[in-house]
């Protein structure tokens, strides 16, 4: 038996045989006669690589989620970066070398820049540069871009490193764990492994020298302990831990069909977020009580024209019908910002997150907006649908949106097309302006849904993807918590329901806070539904409220976390 130590980056217990991933990264340097021909080869490879990344983005979004898919969207932007492309072409022309070697040189140059940075998050971006470079080189070499041996792989993978694109395509039914020599907690491969639920340990020195194909391995994806050919005692302990994890999973599955009610009788609804109609299967498998956020932007992606009203209607109708009377909150198109669409004619902006996006585009492109509203209204005859407007900042915007909704209803009435006349229209609270004005917005909106992702970054003036200000972008900031409490109280004073659909909704440690604040609904990713229900069922509302009332007087995120840690010690569910 041998013990190896690494960095646990994806929790879980893995038990199985090692499969060593053979990785050939050799690139041949050749002198060329025609730079024009070589640049033409490069252009073809860039185009092919871009198509593959677009496909991988869509597959990852559907299979895993938007956050993980954004990794490949960022790679696509890098692939299309003119400075990056021109540097490769310059290498070909000045050095008279083949495109493969030029790509190798340039990606190595950019990767080294990231690797030499002090910040761990930025160092991990070198892996993405290598991923892009490998994709272009494989295209130039005419090699398959998908893992050629993925169907043969079974058990625990051991590799020097695994790129994000490789990780995203692993067969989760056959692969029980991943071990690598390089990588860290913030690497995109680690993020994807966590999203897929594959236990993983990185940073294992000389891993490939220590293991052989067929070695029996057990490891803990949290502690980073890896045992090669473990003793009977170690194997027995880890199998017991694995059994406990399975037991927890079975316990959560037993909650299907139950309600999210606290021990003292307070009920909330646990909904799910979805990004397309294809997500409904996993939502139903995890027993969601409704859809709290149906992101409709997928209807605009991967095409070069706007979907017709009828095309949209069929999708909305399908989701509403499958949810069998449970609530489906459909958010109108939230484009712009990080979701630009060339065919809609959105001009580049210096700061798109503070620019032309969300409801601002919808109110400006009235025909686009009204056609979507008519599609949603038509679908409302087939289920319990609600409409939600994104990125509201003023009462005027909400009133304008409702006026266009009224016009859409009038159009359908004239055509004698049935729809739910009492359909509710609510808003996402994701700007500080909307949160501060929520006492007045609640008089115009039928419901609120708090979008914590944007609300945090706008409140704290901190980019959620910028590691240098990550200490500001977190769910525990007192300023954010106070805003959320104000929104909930404002909604309740007017008798409207208030839900939450951002990532913070599923943050385990904060569920007592949301409950204590009086939240009516939490909308989480499908895999968090049952875990969230379990926590709610094991909480006492009055205790959570008392703790939350005290917590709102704290002055720092550290104090908030300490308060929650003390509270969690008395709650076995946390």
Number of C-alpha atoms within 10 A of each C-alpha: 11 12 13 15 17 24 22 25 27 27 19 21 22 24 19 19 21 24 22 19 19 10 10 6 10 8 15 9 13 12 11 15 11 13 19 12 13 21 18 12 16 25 17 15 21 21 14 15 24 21 13 17 21 18 14 19 26 21 15 22 20 18 18 16 21 16 13 22 23 17 19 25 20 15 20 19 11 16 22 14 11 11 11 15 17 11 16 22 23 14 18 25 19 9 13 17 20 25 30 25 20 24 26 21 16 19 23 15 13 15 20 14 14 19 17 12 12 9 12 16 20 19 20 22 19 23 23 23 23 17 18 25 22 21 25 27 24 18 21 22 13 10 11 10 16 14 13 10 9 15 10 8 18 18 20 30 21 24 19 20 18 24 19 21 26 15 20 24 16 18 14 15 9 14 19 21 30 26 30 24 20 21 26 22 20 16 24 25 27 26 21 25 24 18 17 19 16 25 26 31 31 29 21 22 15 13 20 17 7 13 18 15 14 14 16 20 22 24 31 24 26 17 16 23 17 22 20 19 19 19 12 10 9 14 18 12 12 19 16 13 15 17 13 12 14 12 12 13 13 11 14 17 15 11 17 15 11 13 16 23 20 20 14 13 12 17 18 21 20 28 30 29 26 25 18 18 20 13 20 22 11 16 22 15 12 22 19 29 25 24 28 28 27 22 18 22 15 15 18 17 16 12 11 11 12 14 16 13 17 14 13 21 21 15 18 26 22 15 23 27 17 15 21 13 14 17 17 27 24 25 23 22 23 20 22 23 16 13 17 16 17 11 11 15 8 14 11 12 12 7 9 15 16 11 13 19 21 21 24 19 18 23 17 11 12 13 12 18 20 22 19 25 25 24 23 27 27 23 25 25 18 20 22 20 27 24 23 23 25 24 21 23 21 15 19 11 16 22 14 13 23 17 12 18 21 13 15 19 22 13 14 16 13 8 9 9 13 15 20 18 11 8 16 15 22 27 25 26 31 24 23 21 16 22 27 17 18 24 19 16 28 25 16 17 22 21 24 26 29 25 24 24 18 21 24 28 21 20 20 18 13 19 17 19 11 12 16 14 14 13 12 19 23 18 19 20 22 19 17 22 21 15 19 24 21 18 26 27 19 23 24 19 11 17 13 19 18 25 28 28 25 23 15 23 25 21 14 14 17 19 22 26 22 24 24 21 25 21 24 20 24 29 30 26 21 22 17 20 23 23 21 24 24 21 20 26 23 17 24 19 24 15 13 19 18 13 19 23 14 11 21 16 12 15 12 13 18 13 16 21 17 12 16 20 14 11 16 14 10 9 14 9 15 21
